Each structure stands twice: as C-alpha cells, then as structure tokens.
C-alpha cells in the first residue's frame, strides 16, 4: 500500500508542494521497503520541517471535508488514563519482552501484546472492533498512545524489537488516544521511522496491534521545589523549561542542574492528552518541539523531539535551536 507524496498533500489539504520533500518521511509516505530507512529516509535535508506534516491528516485514501474541516463522526469516548503511564518508560535496551505463543509479554509494563499485527490497514473504528473480537480473552483493546510508545524503538527501522514482534511492517499503527480538539483524529505511531502523529479516524490508514493488561491507578503529580514529580514514572521534570538552544548546549545546561535531557519515551509519558498545551503544569512552556536525548543515525545524527502543543513527535537536526525540559530520576 504505497502512499504517494500527492496523497499526503491531499490529505493534509496542502495546495503547494515545495516543502513536501522535507517532511521527514521520504517521497513515499508511510510504507514501502525504503520508508524511513537510511539514505532513503528523506529526512536529512531539512528534518525540522517534518513536524509540519505530523499535525495533519497523514493518510491518503480519502479527503477531509473542505467545508467543515475533518469529517464529523460525532464525539468519541475519551479515556482519562490514556495520556499517562502507570509504569516506567524505559529505553529499548532495558525492556523485558518475551514471546509466549502468539503473544509478547512485557514484564515492566505488565502488558500482553499480539505478536503479529492486523496485516492490513483499517479505520480507527474497525481497528477497535478487531481488538474487541480477538479470541482467547475478553480484554483485548486498542493500546493507548503511551502504551504503544512503550514498545517503540525510534533508533532503528522497523522501529521495534523484530525478534519478538514478528514481521512488523513499516506502517502507521492506531492508538486509542484521541485528539483533544473534538475533531475526528486519533494518535498513530509510524513504525517505519518512529514519529507520532494525529490522523483522521475515518481513513483506513493504519494497522493495529492489540494489547491486554489492566491499567493501574495513577498518583497525583506533585511539586517538589522547582520540580514536577511523577511517582509512577519515577521521574521529575524542571518546572522552568530551558530556553531555545542547540541540543548539545541543552544537554550541558541540564547537566549543570544535575539533570539530563529526557528520552523520547520519557517525553511521551509526560503528555496530558486532555490538555493544551499537553503539559499544563509547566507555566511558560513554549509552543513547538522540545529536545530529547534519543537519536537516529542516517549518516547524519538527528534527534527526536516532542511537541507539547499536540503531543506529536518528529526528527530535528541537532544544530537547530529548540527549548528543552530537563529531567532527573527519583
């Protein structure tokens, strides 16, 4: 299922194409054996423009309603726990995934995953129905955005552990997490390169990997001096964001505070999907992306960023000037 550049532009509602080659997902968006991999990724020239594509409707195969914005399917139920993790968001090398028959068990998150995905792209509603109808247990469901990010490995392609998740395509995958603005959009993660986007639920544009596991109760985040502490994550973030600077300078400034840059996975866990901006406790959080410590090597080192305006993520050149959120463990 090749997604053409024209299809992306139509879905985004764009009328001009000059910057489309710099969207960070290559000439064929979303699929194809070269999507998001090495020299064919198309991200090196201007990776910073990639985030512009991430906030739109990234699937082709349909068009938005030109009079009313996105297609109106009516309000979708909101999952109040969807935006937060009741588990630590560890880096890929620290995960504890094991194969158990047709499933993969995560000993850290307590989740059980389908080992194989849907095998075809579905609408959001069809993806949800597929999970509900899976045999063997009654609690299969669509994963939340942060749950799906917990198996993401944004340093490789496909962007997850293929030793345990067999035959995963370089495709978008649906989550249960919905846009806060009331439009017909849900979060999806692209497992060809790793970015998180908001996409129209009405389009059959993403695969699904269902999950099981009870989500635990969440403790209130608390303020400790100049830090916002999340005891479920075992992590604290500085209440005052660092001003825009290069990624190297941002890392050095965090180190001066006995802190560090967060990983992409840790940034995912701070997103409050029911709020705009998506980290409302931080007064003065600037619009746009912030740095993470997670890198991608395309012959040129690019860094992952997360935009708390909508909770989407993308790649950026490390020489760009972006703000940072310093974190510390504990």
VENNORTA-V80469 format. One record per pair of residues at least 24 apart in sequence whose ideal C-beta (glycine too) atoms are under 10 Angstrom apart, sorted by the first residue. I is the first residue (numbers start at 0). J is the second residue. If there is no record, write none. Layout:
# VENNORTA-V80469
i = <I,I>
j = <J,J>
This chain:
# VENNORTA-V80469
i = <0,0,0,0,0,0,0,0,0,0,0,0,1,1,1,1,1,1,1,2,2,2,2,2,2,2,2,2,2,2,2,2,2,2,3,3,3,3,4,4,4,5,6,6,6,6,6,6,6,7,7,7,7,7,7,8,8,8,9,9,9,9,9,9,10,10,10,10,10,10,10,10,10,10,10,10,10,10,11,11,11,11,11,11,11,11,12,12,12,12,12,12,12,13,13,13,18,18,18,18,19,19,19,20,20,20,21,21,21,21,21,21,21,22,22,22,22,22,22,22,22,22,22,23,23,23,23,23,23,23,23,23,23,23,23,23,23,24,24,24,24,24,24,24,24,24,24,24,25,25,27,28,28,28,28,28,28,28,29,29,29,29,29,29,29,29,29,29,29,29,29,29,29,29,30,30,30,30,30,30,30,31,31,31,31,32,32,32,32,33,33,33,34,34,34,34,34,34,34,34,34,35,35,35,35,35,35,35,35,35,35,35,35,35,35,36,36,36,36,36,36,36,37,37,37,37,38,38,39,39,40,40,40,40,40,40,40,40,41,41,42,42,42,42,42,42,42,42,42,42,43,43,43,43,43,43,44,44,45,45,45,46,46,46,46,46,46,46,46,46,46,46,46,47,47,47,47,47,47,47,47,47,47,47,48,48,49,49,49,49,49,49,49,49,49,50,50,50,50,50,50,50,50,50,50,50,50,50,50,51,52,52,52,52,53,53,53,53,53,53,53,53,53,53,53,53,54,54,54,54,54,54,54,54,54,55,55,55,55,55,56,56,56,56,56,56,56,56,56,56,56,57,57,57,57,57,57,57,57,57,57,57,58,58,58,58,58,58,58,58,58,58,58,58,58,59,59,60,60,60,60,60,60,60,61,61,61,61,61,61,62,62,63,63,63,63,63,64,64,67,68,68,68,69,69,69,69,69,69,69,69,69,69,69,70,70,70,70,70,70,71,71,71,71,72,72,72,72,72,72,72,72,73,74,74,74,75,75,75,75,75,75,75,75,75,75,75,76,76,77,77,77,77,77,77,77,78,78,78,78,78,78,78,78,78,78,78,79,79,79,80,80,80,80,80,80,80,80,80,81,81,81,81,81,81,81,81,81,81,81,81,81,81,81,81,82,82,82,82,82,82,82,82,82,82,82,82,82,82,82,82,82,83,83,83,83,83,83,83,83,83,83,83,83,83,83,84,84,84,84,84,84,84,84,84,84,84,84,84,84,84,84,84,84,84,84,85,85,85,85,85,85,85,85,85,85,85,85,85,86,86,86,86,86,86,86,86,86,86,86,87,87,87,87,87,87,87,87,87,87,88,88,88,88,88,88,88,88,88,88,88,88,88,88,88,88,88,89,89,89,89,89,90,90,90,90,90,90,90,90,91,91,91,91,91,91,91,91,91,91,91,91,91,92,92,94,94,94,94,94,94,96,96,96,96,96,96,97,98,98,98,98,99,100,101,101,102,102,102,102,102,102,103,103,103,103,103,103,103,103,104,104,104,105,105,105,105,105,105,107,108,108,108,108,108,108,108,109,109,109,109,109,110,110,110,110,110,110,110,110,110,110,111,111,111,111,111,111,111,112,112,112,112,112,112,112,112,112,112,112,112,112,112,113,113,113,113,113,113,113,113,114,114,114,114,114,114,115,115,115,115,115,116,116,116,116,116,116,116,116,116,116,116,116,117,117,117,117,117,117,117,117,118,118,118,118,119,119,119,119,119,120,120,120,120,120,120,120,120,120,120,120,121,121,121,121,121,121,121,122,122,122,122,122,122,122,122,123,123,123,123,123,123,123,123,123,123,123,123,123,123,123,123,123,124,124,124,125,125,125,125,126,126,126,126,126,126,126,126,126,126,126,126,126,127,127,127,127,127,127,128,129,129,129,130,130,130,130,130,130,130,131,132,133,133,135,136,136,137,138,138,138,138,138,139,139,139,140,140,140,140,140,140,141,141,141,141,141,141,141,141,141,141,142,142,142,142,142,142,142,142,142,142,142,142,143,143,143,143,143,143,143,144,144,144,144,144,144,144,144,144,144,144,144,144,144,144,144,144,145,145,145,145,145,145,145,145,145,145,146,146,146,146,146,146,146,147,147,147,147,147,147,147,147,147,147,147,147,147,147,148,148,148,148,148,148,148,148,148,148,148,148,148,149,149,149,149,150,150,150,150,150,151,151,151,151,151,151,151,151,151,151,151,152,152,152,152,152,153,153,153,153,153,153,153,153,153,153,153,153,153,153,153,153,153,153,154,154,154,154,154,154,154,155,155,155,155,156,156,156,156,156,157,157,157,157,157,158,158,158,158,158,158,158,158,159,159,159,159,164,164,167,167,167,168,170,170,170,171,171,171,171,171,171,171,172,172,172,172,173,173,173,173,173,173,173,173,174,174,174,174,175,176,176,176,176,177,177,178,178,178,178,179,179,179,179,179,179,179,179,180,180,184,186,186,186,186,186,188,188,189,189,192,192,192,192,193,193,193,193,193,193,193,194,194,194,194,194,194,194,194,195,195,195,195,195,195,195,195,195,195,195,196,196,196,196,196,197,197,197,220,220,220,221,222,223,225,226,226,226,226,226,226,227,227,227,227,227,227,228,228,229,229,229,229,230,231,232,232,232,232,232,233,233,234,234,234,234,234,234,234,234,235,235,235,235,235,236,236,236,236,236,236,236,236,236,236,236,237,237,237,237,237,237,238,238,238,238,238,238,239,239,239,239,239,239,240,240,240,240,240,240,240,240,240,240,240,240,241,241,241,241,241,241,241,242,242,242,242,242,243,243,243,243,243,243,243,243,243,244,244,244,244,244,244,245,245,245,245,245,245,245,245,245,246,246,246,246,246,246,246,246,246,246,246,246,246,246,246,246,247,247,247,247,248,248,248,249,249,249,249,249,249,249,249,249,249,249,249,250,250,250,250,250,250,252,252,253,253,253,253,253,253,253,254,255,256,256,256,257,257,258,258,258,258,258,258,259,259,259,259,259,260,260,260,260,260,260,260,260,260,260,261,261,261,261,261,261,261,261,261,261,261,262,262,262,262,262,263,263,263,263,263,263,263,263,263,263,263,264,264,264,264,265,265,265,265,265,265,265,266,266,266,266,266,266,266,266,266,266,266,266,266,267,267,267,267,269,269,269,269,269,270,270,270,270,270,270,270,271,271,272,272,274,274,275,275,275,275,276,276,276,276,276,277,277,277,277,277,277,277,278,278,278,278,279,281,281,283,284,284,284,285,285,286,287,287,288,288,288,288,288,288,288,289,289,289,289,289,290,290,290,290,290,290,290,290,291,291,291,292,292>
j = <29,30,31,59,60,119,120,168,170,203,204,206,27,28,29,30,31,34,59,26,27,28,29,30,31,34,57,58,59,60,120,170,171,204,27,28,29,59,28,41,59,59,57,58,59,60,61,62,204,52,55,56,57,58,59,52,55,59,56,59,60,61,62,63,52,55,56,57,58,59,60,61,62,63,198,199,202,204,51,52,54,55,56,57,59,63,55,56,62,63,65,68,69,51,52,55,45,48,51,52,48,51,52,44,45,48,45,46,47,48,49,51,52,46,48,49,50,51,52,53,57,194,313,47,48,49,50,51,52,53,189,192,194,301,313,314,315,49,52,53,57,189,191,192,194,196,313,314,191,192,191,52,57,58,59,171,189,191,57,58,59,120,168,169,170,171,187,189,191,192,196,198,204,205,120,168,169,170,171,189,191,168,169,170,191,156,168,169,191,156,169,191,156,157,168,169,170,189,190,191,192,155,156,157,158,169,189,190,191,192,193,194,295,297,314,155,156,157,169,191,192,297,156,296,297,298,297,298,156,297,156,191,192,295,297,298,301,314,192,297,192,194,295,297,299,301,313,314,315,316,297,298,299,301,314,316,299,316,315,316,319,295,297,299,301,302,304,313,314,315,316,317,319,287,288,301,304,313,314,315,316,318,319,321,313,315,192,194,288,301,304,312,313,314,315,194,196,287,288,304,305,306,308,309,311,312,313,314,315,313,194,196,311,313,189,194,195,196,197,198,288,306,309,311,312,313,178,184,196,197,306,308,309,311,313,184,196,197,198,199,182,183,184,196,197,198,199,200,201,202,204,171,187,189,194,196,197,198,199,202,204,205,120,122,171,187,196,198,199,200,201,202,203,204,205,202,204,120,122,199,201,202,203,204,122,199,201,202,203,204,199,202,182,183,199,201,202,183,201,182,180,182,183,178,180,181,182,183,184,197,198,199,200,201,182,183,199,200,201,202,181,182,183,201,122,123,124,182,183,199,200,201,183,177,181,183,123,124,127,175,177,178,181,183,184,185,200,175,177,175,176,177,179,181,272,273,140,141,143,144,174,175,176,177,214,272,273,217,272,273,143,145,175,176,214,215,216,217,272,141,142,143,144,145,146,174,175,176,177,186,214,270,271,272,273,143,144,145,176,179,186,217,267,268,269,270,271,272,273,274,277,310,143,145,214,217,218,220,229,231,232,268,269,270,271,272,108,143,144,145,146,148,149,214,215,217,229,231,232,234,264,265,267,268,269,270,109,145,146,212,213,214,215,216,217,218,231,232,268,110,145,146,149,212,214,215,231,232,233,268,149,229,231,232,233,234,264,265,268,328,145,148,149,151,231,232,233,234,261,262,263,264,265,266,267,268,269,149,233,262,264,265,152,154,262,263,264,265,292,293,149,150,151,152,153,154,155,158,159,160,262,264,293,152,154,149,150,152,160,163,264,150,159,160,162,163,164,163,162,163,164,165,163,135,135,165,135,136,163,209,210,211,150,159,160,163,164,165,208,210,163,211,212,146,149,150,163,210,212,149,145,146,149,150,210,212,214,211,212,213,214,215,142,146,147,149,150,210,211,212,213,214,136,138,139,209,210,211,212,139,142,146,147,149,150,159,163,164,208,209,210,211,212,139,142,164,207,208,209,210,211,163,164,165,166,167,208,164,165,166,167,208,164,165,166,167,168,170,172,190,206,207,208,209,170,172,173,205,206,207,208,209,166,168,206,207,168,170,203,206,207,168,170,171,172,173,202,203,204,205,206,207,173,202,203,204,205,206,207,173,199,200,201,202,203,204,205,173,174,175,177,183,184,185,187,198,199,200,201,202,203,204,205,207,173,200,201,173,200,203,207,172,173,174,175,185,187,200,203,205,206,207,208,209,173,175,185,200,207,209,207,173,207,209,173,175,207,208,209,210,211,209,209,209,211,211,209,211,211,209,210,211,212,213,209,210,211,175,209,210,211,212,214,172,173,174,175,176,185,207,208,209,210,172,173,174,175,176,188,207,208,209,210,211,212,174,175,176,186,210,214,272,173,174,175,176,177,185,186,187,188,195,197,267,268,270,272,310,311,174,176,186,264,267,268,269,270,272,310,174,175,176,210,212,214,267,172,173,174,175,176,186,187,188,190,195,207,208,210,267,174,186,188,193,195,263,264,265,266,267,268,270,312,210,264,267,268,188,190,208,210,264,188,189,190,193,194,195,263,264,267,293,312,190,193,263,264,293,188,189,190,192,193,194,195,262,263,264,267,291,293,294,295,303,312,314,193,263,293,294,295,296,303,192,193,295,296,190,191,192,193,295,189,190,191,192,193,188,189,190,191,192,193,194,295,188,190,193,208,190,208,191,206,208,206,204,205,206,195,196,198,204,205,206,207,205,206,207,208,198,200,204,205,206,207,208,209,205,207,210,272,210,270,272,273,310,272,273,272,275,309,310,271,272,273,274,275,277,309,310,275,309,309,270,272,309,310,311,267,312,312,313,295,297,313,314,263,293,295,303,312,313,314,263,303,304,305,311,312,313,314,263,267,270,303,305,306,309,310,311,312,313,309,310,311,312,313,309,310,311,269,271,280,280,280,329,256,256,258,325,326,327,329,269,278,280,281,324,326,327,329,265,268,269,326,329,268,265,268,269,326,328,328,329,261,265,268,269,326,327,328,329,325,326,327,328,329,261,265,266,269,278,280,281,324,325,326,327,281,323,324,325,326,327,280,281,282,283,284,324,281,282,283,284,324,325,278,281,282,283,284,285,289,307,322,323,324,325,289,290,321,322,323,324,325,285,320,321,322,323,285,287,289,290,319,320,321,322,323,290,319,320,321,322,323,290,302,316,317,318,319,320,321,323,290,291,292,294,300,301,302,304,315,316,317,318,319,320,321,323,290,302,317,318,290,320,323,289,290,291,292,302,317,320,321,322,323,324,325,290,292,302,317,323,325,323,325,290,292,323,324,325,326,327,325,325,325,326,327,325,327,323,324,325,326,327,328,292,325,326,327,328,289,290,291,292,293,302,323,324,325,326,289,290,291,292,293,305,323,324,325,326,327,291,292,293,303,326,290,291,292,293,294,295,302,303,304,305,312,291,293,303,305,291,292,293,305,324,326,328,290,291,292,293,303,304,305,306,307,310,312,324,326,291,305,310,312,305,307,310,324,326,305,306,307,309,310,311,312,307,310,309,310,307,310,307,308,309,310,306,307,308,309,310,305,306,307,308,309,310,311,305,307,310,324,307,307,324,322,308,322,324,321,322,322,321,322,312,313,314,315,319,321,322,315,321,322,323,324,315,317,319,321,322,323,324,325,315,323,324,323,326>
